[in-house]
Amino acid sequence: MLRLVNVNSYYGLIHILKNVSLHVNEGETVTMLGANGAGKTTTLRTISGLQPVRGGKIFYNDQEITGANPEKLVNLGIAHVPEGRQLFRPMSVYDNLELGGYLIYKRYGKKQLKIDIDGIFALFPILKERRSQFAGTLSGGEQQMLAIAMALMSRPRLLLLDEPSMGLAPLIIKDIFQIISDLQVERKLTVLLIEQNASAALKIADRGYVIETGKIVLEKDAKGLMTNQEVKRAYLGKEQREIWE
């Protein structure tokens, strides 16, 4: 479904992504592991058209999308949940969902938009309870649910998730990752997941990549990464393992 071929990207003169090649098959959950600054977020931003490509090509369903603008990519079925839960904080939960569904409103009208929001409330009952509450006053876990819900409002086929567990307590992290796993089945989503909590990511992933200083250095199935000694040493800390045992 998604394929990157020798993709390069820069911030000014700083070379961030260096000939990055990866693929995500339809129906897979694929994670990318790496230290802070390794290029994980830049990879997602480059795929979703927020960061310029300075070499290489990106394909989605065999269509080249290199350099396509974010609106076109959303129309094609790609949704990006950025790190930091970038919500419209002074607006209500319901208003945030309406904004996330602007393409549905544009294509099918207000009645269908309401039906889709009701579908989101069925997936996230807590958001229904908070529908009139300002997004900025939600708990961290509720804000992450809302960020994912807003992305789902565009009816994506490919979901790009950047650090969904950031700043959340361990029990909430479990809930968020269970939601991601359930969505893959219930909505037949394909997921590319960037996550600092490697244990949590590998628990739900089919495959994974390790990126170091902008280069892909390892690709294996999730089980292979979890048992790889270098990956265990660098990314699977004792504290993280205990949370998921």
C-alpha positions in Angstrom: 0.0 0.0 0.0 2.8 2.5 1.0 6.3 2.4 -0.4 9.2 4.8 0.1 12.2 4.4 -2.3 15.5 6.1 -1.3 13.7 9.1 0.2 15.8 12.1 1.3 14.7 15.1 3.3 16.4 18.1 4.9 15.7 20.8 7.5 17.6 23.6 5.9 21.1 22.3 5.2 20.7 19.4 7.7 20.3 16.1 6.0 17.7 14.2 8.1 16.4 11.3 6.0 19.1 9.5 4.1 17.9 7.1 1.3 15.1 5.8 3.5 13.3 2.8 1.9 10.4 1.0 3.5 7.0 -0.5 2.7 3.7 -1.1 4.5 1.4 -3.8 3.1 -2.3 -3.4 3.2 -3.8 -4.4 6.5 -0.4 -4.3 8.4 0.6 -2.4 11.4 4.2 -1.4 11.0 6.2 0.4 13.6 9.4 2.5 13.3 11.8 2.5 16.3 14.6 4.9 16.9 16.1 7.4 19.3 14.9 11.0 19.6 16.2 12.9 16.5 16.7 9.7 14.4 14.2 10.8 11.8 11.0 9.0 12.8 8.7 12.1 12.9 10.3 13.5 9.7 9.5 10.3 8.0 5.8 10.7 8.7 5.8 14.4 7.9 7.5 13.6 4.6 4.9 11.0 3.7 2.0 13.3 4.5 3.3 16.2 2.5 4.3 18.4 5.4 8.1 18.1 4.8 9.6 18.4 1.3 11.2 15.4 -0.4 14.7 16.2 -1.7 15.3 12.9 -3.5 13.6 9.5 -3.9 10.0 8.6 -4.4 6.9 7.8 -2.4 4.1 5.5 -3.7 0.6 4.9 -2.3 -1.4 2.1 -3.9 1.1 2.2 -6.8 0.4 5.9 -7.4 3.4 8.2 -7.0 2.5 10.8 -4.3 6.0 12.4 -3.9 5.5 16.1 -3.1 1.7 15.9 -3.1 0.0 18.4 -0.8 -1.7 17.2 2.5 -5.2 17.9 1.2 -4.7 15.6 -1.8 -3.3 12.9 0.4 -6.3 13.1 2.8 -8.5 12.7 -0.2 -6.6 9.6 -1.2 -7.2 8.0 2.2 -4.1 9.0 4.2 -4.6 10.5 7.7 -1.8 11.7 10.0 -2.1 12.0 13.8 0.9 14.2 14.7 2.7 14.0 18.0 1.5 16.4 20.7 -2.2 15.9 20.0 -2.7 19.0 18.0 -6.3 19.7 18.7 -8.4 22.9 18.5 -8.3 23.3 22.2 -10.7 26.2 22.7 -13.4 24.3 20.7 -15.6 21.5 21.9 -15.1 17.8 21.2 -18.0 17.8 18.8 -16.6 20.8 16.9 -13.2 19.2 16.6 -14.9 16.1 15.1 -16.8 18.3 12.6 -13.6 19.8 11.5 -12.0 16.4 11.1 -14.9 15.4 8.9 -14.8 18.4 6.5 -14.2 16.1 3.5 -17.3 14.0 4.5 -19.4 17.2 4.8 -18.0 18.4 1.4 -18.8 15.1 -0.4 -22.0 13.9 1.3 -23.5 16.8 3.4 -24.3 17.4 7.0 -26.6 14.4 7.5 -23.8 12.0 6.6 -21.3 14.0 8.8 -23.6 13.5 11.8 -23.8 9.7 11.0 -20.0 9.5 10.9 -19.7 11.4 14.2 -22.2 9.0 15.8 -20.0 6.2 14.6 -17.0 7.8 16.3 -19.0 8.1 19.5 -19.7 4.3 19.3 -16.0 3.7 19.1 -15.1 6.2 21.8 -18.0 6.4 24.3 -16.0 8.7 26.6 -15.9 11.3 23.8 -19.7 11.2 23.6 -19.8 11.9 27.3 -17.5 14.9 26.7 -19.0 16.1 23.4 -19.7 19.6 24.7 -16.4 19.9 26.7 -13.5 22.1 25.4 -10.8 19.8 23.9 -8.1 21.6 25.9 -9.8 20.5 29.2 -9.8 16.8 28.4 -7.3 14.4 30.1 -4.2 13.4 28.2 -5.7 10.0 27.2 -9.0 11.6 26.2 -7.1 14.1 24.0 -5.3 11.3 22.3 -8.5 9.5 21.6 -9.9 12.7 20.2 -6.8 13.2 18.0 -7.3 9.7 16.6 -11.0 10.2 16.2 -10.5 13.4 14.2 -8.2 11.5 11.8 -10.8 8.7 11.5 -13.4 11.3 10.4 -11.7 11.4 7.0 -12.4 7.7 6.5 -8.7 6.8 6.0 -7.3 3.6 4.7 -3.8 4.4 5.9 -3.3 5.9 9.4 0.1 7.6 10.3 0.4 7.7 14.1 3.2 9.7 15.8 3.9 9.0 19.4 0.4 8.2 20.6 1.6 7.3 24.1 3.5 10.5 24.8 2.9 11.8 28.3 0.4 9.2 29.2 0.3 6.9 32.3 1.0 3.2 31.7 -2.7 2.1 32.1 -3.8 4.7 29.6 -1.1 3.6 27.2 -2.5 0.1 27.3 -6.0 1.5 26.5 -4.7 3.6 23.6 -2.8 0.7 22.0 -5.8 -1.6 22.4 -7.9 0.9 20.5 -5.3 1.1 17.7 -5.2 -2.7 17.5 -9.0 -2.9 17.4 -9.3 -0.2 14.8 -7.0 -2.2 12.5 -9.5 -5.1 12.6 -12.8 -3.2 12.8 -12.0 -0.5 10.2 -9.5 -2.6 8.2 -6.9 0.1 8.7 -3.3 0.0 7.6 -1.1 1.6 10.3 2.4 3.1 10.3 3.2 3.8 13.9 6.0 5.9 15.4 6.4 5.2 19.0 9.1 5.8 21.7 7.6 3.0 23.8 9.0 0.1 21.8 7.5 -2.6 23.9 4.0 -1.3 23.4 4.5 -0.8 19.6 5.9 -4.2 19.0 3.1 -5.8 21.0 0.6 -4.8 18.3 2.8 -4.5 15.2 3.3 -7.1 12.4 6.7 -5.7 11.4 9.1 -3.0 12.3 12.0 -0.9 11.2 14.9 0.6 13.2 16.1 4.0 12.1 19.4 5.6 13.2 20.6 9.0 12.2 18.2 9.1 9.3 19.0 5.6 7.9 17.1 2.4 8.1 19.4 -0.1 9.7 17.2 -3.1 10.4 13.9 -4.6 9.3 12.3 -7.6 10.9 8.9 -9.0 12.0 7.8 -7.8 15.5 8.9 -11.0 17.2 12.3 -10.9 15.6 12.8 -7.3 16.8 11.6 -8.1 20.3 14.2 -10.9 20.6 17.1 -9.0 18.8 19.7 -8.3 21.4 20.7 -4.9 20.1 17.1 -3.8 19.9 16.4 -5.1 23.4 19.5 -3.2 24.7 18.7 0.1 23.0 14.9 0.3 23.0 13.3 -2.3 25.3 14.2 -1.0 28.7 13.4 -3.0 31.8 10.8 -0.5 32.9 8.9 -0.7 29.6 9.0 -4.5 29.5 7.5 -4.7 33.0 4.5 -2.6 32.0 3.6 -5.1 29.3 4.4 -8.4 31.1 
